[in-house]
Amino acid sequence: MSSTDLSAPIADGTTADRARVMARRRLVFFTLVSLTCLGLFGWMTRLVGADGIDLFDVLVLALYGGTLPWVVIGLWNAVIGVALIYLKRDWLRAVVPLAGLDDADSPIVTRTAIVMPVFNEDPERVFKHLRAIEASLERTGQADAFEFFLLSDSRIPEIFEEEERRFETWRRTSAHPERLHYRRRLDNVRQKVGNLESFCDRWGHRFAHMLVLDADSLMSGEAIVRLVRLMQRNPRLGILQTLVVGLPAASPFARMFQFGMRHGMRSYTTGSAWWQGDSGPYWGHNAILRLAPFIRHCRLPRLPGRPPLGGEILSHDQVEAALMRAAGYDVRVLPIEGGSYEENPPTLPDFIKRDLRWCQGNMQYVRLIGWKVWRPLGRLQLALAILMYLSPVMWMGFLFAGLLRTMATALFPGTDFAFMPAVWERVASGEGVALFGTMMTIIFAPKIFGVIDVMLSAAKRRRYGGALRTLAGTAVEMTFGALLAPIVAVAQTVFVIGLMFGKKVAWNVQARDLKTVAWSRAVRGLWLQTLCGVLFGAALWAWAPGALPWAIPLLAAWILAVPFAVLTSSARLGRLLRHVGLCAVPEEIEPTAEVAEVMAPTPLPVLAGGAALAPTMTLGHAVPSSPDS
C-alpha cells in the first residue's frame, strides 16, 4: 500500500497502517475546511471592514464565521464523495474497508433480533412493514437466523388493542410463529431508550446482533443479510449504519424534500465516511448493532439537572455511537443505496415539529461533550450535532445584526454608524454579489453534486425517469429548498433561545399520513416568519434599497411561509407531481418487491369471518409472560 495514496483500501493493512491513512485523510479534510472557512471569512471581512472595524463589526463577523463550518463541511463531503465514486475504481472498499463487502454466499451462523420500538403508531403501517420484511427475508433463504420483536410503549387503548389483534393475526398466518414476539410495557420509562434497554436486559443474551427499526422503517431481506454477513466477518465492527432513503410519497412536501435528499445523500455520506472512517454516525434506526458491547458499554446515564437540557438523553443515537467507539469498536456507515427506507414528515408543520425534537436532543450534548471517555472523533461528532442547530441561529443573528446596524445608521446619522450605507453599497456591488453566489453554491453543493452524480450515469438517469425529469425535478426542489431553509431557521432560532428558559417539546408520535394543512393552523404556526419577512423587507426598502434585490429569496420564504405550508400539503398537487413524474424517487418508477408491498392499498389479511381475536399479552408463544408484558 502506498503511504501517500489517501484513497487506498486499508482493510488488509495493519492497525498502524490504518491509523496512519485515517490520520492523513483527516488532516487533508480539516485543512480543506479550514482554508475554505478562512477564505470566506476574509472575503466578508474585506466587505464589512473597508471603513474600519468596530465592536459591532466584530459581532457581525463572529456570527458569520460561526455559520461557515457546517456548510463548508457539507461542501467538501460532497466534492470528495463524487470524486471517489467516479475517479476511484474500488471506491467502496477505500471508504468502507471491511472484509466481506462482496460476500453473497457465506452462511448466516449468528442470530439477529429485528427490533421495532413503537409508541402510539398506526398499527396497520407497522404490521404492513414488518410483514414485508419477513416475506423478503424468507426469499433470501436465511430467515431461520432472525426473530422479530415488536416492543410497544403505546398508551392509547384503541391503538395497543389493535396492535395485539394484528399481531395475533400475523402469528396465526405466519409459517414460523415462533420467530414473532410482541411485548407491551405497562409504563414507558425512559421512552425509546428504556424500551430498548428492557429488551437488551431480558433477551439480549440470546442474540449476537440487534437490527433496530423505526415504525416507518422498511428493509429488504437482502440488505439485512448483507449487514449480518459483514458483522460476522468483522468482529470489531460495533455498529453498521445503512444509507436510509425515503419511500415514495403522496405528500408534495415529503416528495420534494426526499428528492433533494436522495440526490445529495450518497455523495455526501461517501465523503464523510472517507474521513470519519471507524468513527461514523448512527441514526438510531435501519442499522445493525453488536449486542454484547452495546449492552456492556452503551447504557445511557441520566443527565444532571432538569429538562430540557437535563434528565433523560433524548437523541440517544450519536451518544451510543460515541460510546461504542470509545469502547474500541468500529462504527461505520455503508454509503450505498438499496434496501433501506423510511418515511418523511408529510407537511411543513410536522417537519418543524420533528426538527425541534431533534434540536432539543442535540442541544443536550452540551452537557456531554466534556466527558473524558470520548475519543477525538466521537467528541467531534457530538460537536457537529450541536453545530447543526447553532449554525441557523448564528445565521439569523448575522442577518438581524446587519439590519439593526442599518436602522441605527438612519436613526443616528452623526454616530459611528454613518458609513453603513457605503457597506450596503459594497454588499450590493459585484464583489458582494460574487460572495452571495459563492455562499449559495456552497450551501447547495451536496445537492448539486448529487445531480451531477445522476447526470453522469445513463443508468441513474433512467432510474429517475430520464434527464429532463431529473433536471426539472431538481429545479422544483431547489426552489422548495430555498424557501424551506429560512422558514425552519426562524423556528430553530426561537426554539434554541427558548431552551435557555426551559422551553421544550413533547416527544410524541410523528405524523406520517398526509393531512392538508388548514390556513388557520399555518397562520398559528408561521406568523412569526411572516412578520420577519414584512419587517425585514420594510427596513431594507426604507434604509438600504440597494440590498433589496439580493434579499428577495429570503423575504419571499418568510412572507410566503403560510401559503407555502398549505400548498405543499395539497393532495391535488401531490397527484399532479406524480402524474407528470416530477420529484420521483427511483422506487416510484421501478418499485422493489418490498416497496410495492407496503405501498399497495390492499388491507392486511384478517381471519375468516372477521371474528375479533383475543389479545395476546405475551412476548410470542415461546416466551413466558412477565410483569412488563
ChimeraX attribute file (.defattr): number of C-alpha atoms within 10 A of each C-alpha:
attribute: neighborCount
match mode: 1-to-1
recipient: residues
	/A:1	10
	/A:2	8
	/A:3	10
	/A:4	9
	/A:5	11
	/A:6	19
	/A:7	19
	/A:8	18
	/A:9	20
	/A:10	21
	/A:11	16
	/A:12	12
	/A:13	13
	/A:14	10
	/A:15	10
	/A:16	9
	/A:17	15
	/A:18	16
	/A:19	14
	/A:20	14
	/A:21	22
	/A:22	20
	/A:23	15
	/A:24	16
	/A:25	19
	/A:26	18
	/A:27	13
	/A:28	14
	/A:29	20
	/A:30	15
	/A:31	12
	/A:32	15
	/A:33	22
	/A:34	15
	/A:35	12
	/A:36	18
	/A:37	21
	/A:38	14
	/A:39	12
	/A:40	18
	/A:41	17
	/A:42	15
	/A:43	15
	/A:44	19
	/A:45	19
	/A:46	15
	/A:47	19
	/A:48	21
	/A:49	16
	/A:50	12
	/A:51	12
	/A:52	10
	/A:53	13
	/A:54	11
	/A:55	8
	/A:56	13
	/A:57	17
	/A:58	14
	/A:59	15
	/A:60	22
	/A:61	19
	/A:62	15
	/A:63	20
	/A:64	21
	/A:65	21
	/A:66	19
	/A:67	21
	/A:68	23
	/A:69	18
	/A:70	20
	/A:71	21
	/A:72	22
	/A:73	24
	/A:74	22
	/A:75	25
	/A:76	22
	/A:77	25
	/A:78	27
	/A:79	20
	/A:80	19
	/A:81	30
	/A:82	23
	/A:83	17
	/A:84	21
	/A:85	18
	/A:86	13
	/A:87	10
	/A:88	14
	/A:89	10
	/A:90	14
	/A:91	20
	/A:92	21
	/A:93	19
	/A:94	20
	/A:95	28
	/A:96	21
	/A:97	21
	/A:98	21
	/A:99	16
	/A:100	17
	/A:101	16
	/A:102	11
	/A:103	12
	/A:104	11
	/A:105	9
	/A:106	11
	/A:107	12
	/A:108	17
	/A:109	12
	/A:110	14
	/A:111	16
	/A:112	27
	/A:113	23
	/A:114	22
	/A:115	21
	/A:116	25
	/A:117	23
	/A:118	23
	/A:119	22
	/A:120	19
	/A:121	23
	/A:122	19
	/A:123	20
	/A:124	14
	/A:125	16
	/A:126	21
	/A:127	19
	/A:128	21
	/A:129	22
	/A:130	25
	/A:131	19
	/A:132	21
	/A:133	25
	/A:134	24
	/A:135	18
	/A:136	21
	/A:137	22
	/A:138	15
	/A:139	13
	/A:140	14
	/A:141	12
	/A:142	16
	/A:143	19
	/A:144	13
	/A:145	18
	/A:146	22
	/A:147	20
	/A:148	22
	/A:149	20
	/A:150	24
	/A:151	23
	/A:152	24
	/A:153	23
	/A:154	22
	/A:155	16
	/A:156	11
	/A:157	10
	/A:158	10
	/A:159	17
	/A:160	21
	/A:161	17
	/A:162	16
	/A:163	26
	/A:164	22
	/A:165	19
	/A:166	23
	/A:167	22
	/A:168	23
	/A:169	16
	/A:170	22
	/A:171	19
	/A:172	12
	/A:173	13
	/A:174	15
	/A:175	10
	/A:176	14
	/A:177	17
	/A:178	14
	/A:179	20
	/A:180	22
	/A:181	21
	/A:182	23
	/A:183	24
	/A:184	24
	/A:185	17
	/A:186	13
	/A:187	14
	/A:188	17
	/A:189	13
	/A:190	15
	/A:191	18
	/A:192	19
	/A:193	19
	/A:194	17
	/A:195	22
	/A:196	17
	/A:197	19
	/A:198	16
	/A:199	16
	/A:200	18
	/A:201	10
	/A:202	9
	/A:203	11
	/A:204	20
	/A:205	13
	/A:206	12
	/A:207	18
	/A:208	19
	/A:209	26
	/A:210	24
	/A:211	24
	/A:212	19
	/A:213	22
	/A:214	16
	/A:215	25
	/A:216	23
	/A:217	23
	/A:218	28
	/A:219	25
	/A:220	23
	/A:221	24
	/A:222	19
	/A:223	17
	/A:224	24
	/A:225	22
	/A:226	19
	/A:227	22
	/A:228	25
	/A:229	22
	/A:230	18
	/A:231	24
	/A:232	21
	/A:233	15
	/A:234	14
	/A:235	11
	/A:236	15
	/A:237	22
	/A:238	25
	/A:239	32
	/A:240	26
	/A:241	22
	/A:242	27
	/A:243	22
	/A:244	26
	/A:245	24
	/A:246	22
	/A:247	26
	/A:248	26
	/A:249	24
	/A:250	21
	/A:251	28
	/A:252	24
	/A:253	28
	/A:254	26
	/A:255	26
	/A:256	27
	/A:257	21
	/A:258	24
	/A:259	25
	/A:260	25
	/A:261	17
	/A:262	21
	/A:263	22
	/A:264	26
	/A:265	24
	/A:266	26
	/A:267	28
	/A:268	27
	/A:269	24
	/A:270	29
	/A:271	27
	/A:272	24
	/A:273	24
	/A:274	26
	/A:275	24
	/A:276	25
	/A:277	23
	/A:278	24
	/A:279	26
	/A:280	26
	/A:281	26
	/A:282	24
	/A:283	17
	/A:284	17
	/A:285	21
	/A:286	25
	/A:287	23
	/A:288	26
	/A:289	26
	/A:290	24
	/A:291	23
	/A:292	17
	/A:293	18
	/A:294	23
	/A:295	15
	/A:296	10
	/A:297	15
	/A:298	22
	/A:299	15
	/A:300	15
	/A:301	9
	/A:302	11
	/A:303	16
	/A:304	11
	/A:305	11
	/A:306	10
	/A:307	16
	/A:308	21
	/A:309	24
	/A:310	16
	/A:311	15
	/A:312	23
	/A:313	23
	/A:314	24
	/A:315	21
	/A:316	20
	/A:317	17
	/A:318	20
	/A:319	26
	/A:320	23
	/A:321	30
	/A:322	28
	/A:323	23
	/A:324	27
	/A:325	26
	/A:326	21
	/A:327	18
	/A:328	14
	/A:329	21
	/A:330	21
	/A:331	25
	/A:332	27
	/A:333	25
	/A:334	22
	/A:335	23
	/A:336	16
	/A:337	15
	/A:338	16
	/A:339	20
	/A:340	22
	/A:341	22
	/A:342	18
	/A:343	21
	/A:344	25
	/A:345	24
	/A:346	25
	/A:347	25
	/A:348	26
	/A:349	20
	/A:350	16
	/A:351	17
	/A:352	18
	/A:353	19
	/A:354	19
	/A:355	17
	/A:356	21
	/A:357	18
	/A:358	17
	/A:359	24
	/A:360	27
	/A:361	22
	/A:362	25
	/A:363	24
	/A:364	22
	/A:365	24
	/A:366	13
	/A:367	13
	/A:368	16
	/A:369	18
	/A:370	10
	/A:371	9
	/A:372	9
	/A:373	14
	/A:374	20
	/A:375	16
	/A:376	11
	/A:377	18
	/A:378	25
	/A:379	21
	/A:380	16
	/A:381	20
	/A:382	23
	/A:383	17
	/A:384	17
	/A:385	20
	/A:386	20
	/A:387	19
	/A:388	18
	/A:389	22
	/A:390	21
	/A:391	24
	/A:392	22
	/A:393	23
	/A:394	22
	/A:395	22
	/A:396	20
	/A:397	18
	/A:398	20
	/A:399	14
	/A:400	15
	/A:401	17
	/A:402	18
	/A:403	17
	/A:404	11
	/A:405	18
	/A:406	23
	/A:407	19
	/A:408	17
	/A:409	19
	/A:410	17
	/A:411	13
	/A:412	11
	/A:413	13
	/A:414	10
	/A:415	11
	/A:416	11
	/A:417	18
	/A:418	17
	/A:419	16
	/A:420	22
	/A:421	19
	/A:422	15
	/A:423	19
	/A:424	21
	/A:425	16
	/A:426	19
	/A:427	21
	/A:428	20
	/A:429	14
	/A:430	11
	/A:431	15
	/A:432	20
	/A:433	15
	/A:434	13
	/A:435	16
	/A:436	15
	/A:437	13
	/A:438	12
	/A:439	16
	/A:440	13
	/A:441	14
	/A:442	19
	/A:443	19
	/A:444	19
	/A:445	22
	/A:446	29
	/A:447	27
	/A:448	20
	/A:449	23
	/A:450	24
	/A:451	20
	/A:452	14
	/A:453	21
	/A:454	21
	/A:455	18
	/A:456	12
	/A:457	12
	/A:458	11
	/A:459	11
	/A:460	16
	/A:461	20
	/A:462	17
	/A:463	18
	/A:464	26
	/A:465	19
	/A:466	16
	/A:467	18
	/A:468	12
	/A:469	18
	/A:470	26
	/A:471	18
	/A:472	14
	/A:473	21
	/A:474	21
	/A:475	14
	/A:476	16
	/A:477	23
	/A:478	18
	/A:479	14
	/A:480	18
	/A:481	16
	/A:482	17
	/A:483	21
	/A:484	20
	/A:485	14
	/A:486	22
	/A:487	26
	/A:488	22
	/A:489	21
	/A:490	19
	/A:491	20
	/A:492	23
	/A:493	20
	/A:494	13
	/A:495	20
	/A:496	19
	/A:497	12
	/A:498	13
	/A:499	18
	/A:500	11
	/A:501	10
	/A:502	11
	/A:503	15
	/A:504	19
	/A:505	15
	/A:506	9
	/A:507	16
	/A:508	13
	/A:509	14
	/A:510	17
	/A:511	19
	/A:512	19
	/A:513	15
	/A:514	19
	/A:515	13
	/A:516	17
	/A:517	21
	/A:518	14
	/A:519	14
	/A:520	11
	/A:521	13
	/A:522	18
	/A:523	17
	/A:524	10
	/A:525	17
	/A:526	24
	/A:527	15
	/A:528	18
	/A:529	23
	/A:530	20
	/A:531	13
	/A:532	17
	/A:533	23
	/A:534	15
	/A:535	13
	/A:536	19
	/A:537	21
	/A:538	14
	/A:539	17
	/A:540	18
	/A:541	14
	/A:542	12
	/A:543	20
	/A:544	22
	/A:545	18
	/A:546	17
	/A:547	20
	/A:548	20
	/A:549	12
	/A:550	16
	/A:551	15
	/A:552	13
	/A:553	14
	/A:554	18
	/A:555	23
	/A:556	17
	/A:557	24
	/A:558	29
	/A:559	23
	/A:560	16
	/A:561	27
	/A:562	25
	/A:563	16
	/A:564	19
	/A:565	24
	/A:566	21
	/A:567	21
	/A:568	23
	/A:569	25
	/A:570	20
	/A:571	16
	/A:572	15
	/A:573	16
	/A:574	21
	/A:575	14
	/A:576	14
	/A:577	19
	/A:578	19
	/A:579	9
	/A:580	10
	/A:581	19
	/A:582	25
	/A:583	30
	/A:584	24
	/A:585	26
	/A:586	19
	/A:587	18
	/A:588	20
	/A:589	14
	/A:590	14
	/A:591	15
	/A:592	14
	/A:593	13
	/A:594	21
	/A:595	22
	/A:596	15
	/A:597	17
	/A:598	21
	/A:599	16
	/A:600	9
	/A:601	8
	/A:602	8
	/A:603	9
	/A:604	13
	/A:605	11
	/A:606	15
	/A:607	13
	/A:608	6
	/A:609	6
	/A:610	8
	/A:611	8
	/A:612	9
	/A:613	15
	/A:614	10
	/A:615	15
	/A:616	18
	/A:617	17
	/A:618	18
	/A:619	19
	/A:620	22
	/A:621	16
	/A:622	12
	/A:623	12
	/A:624	10
	/A:625	13
	/A:626	11
	/A:627	6
	/A:628	13
	/A:629	17
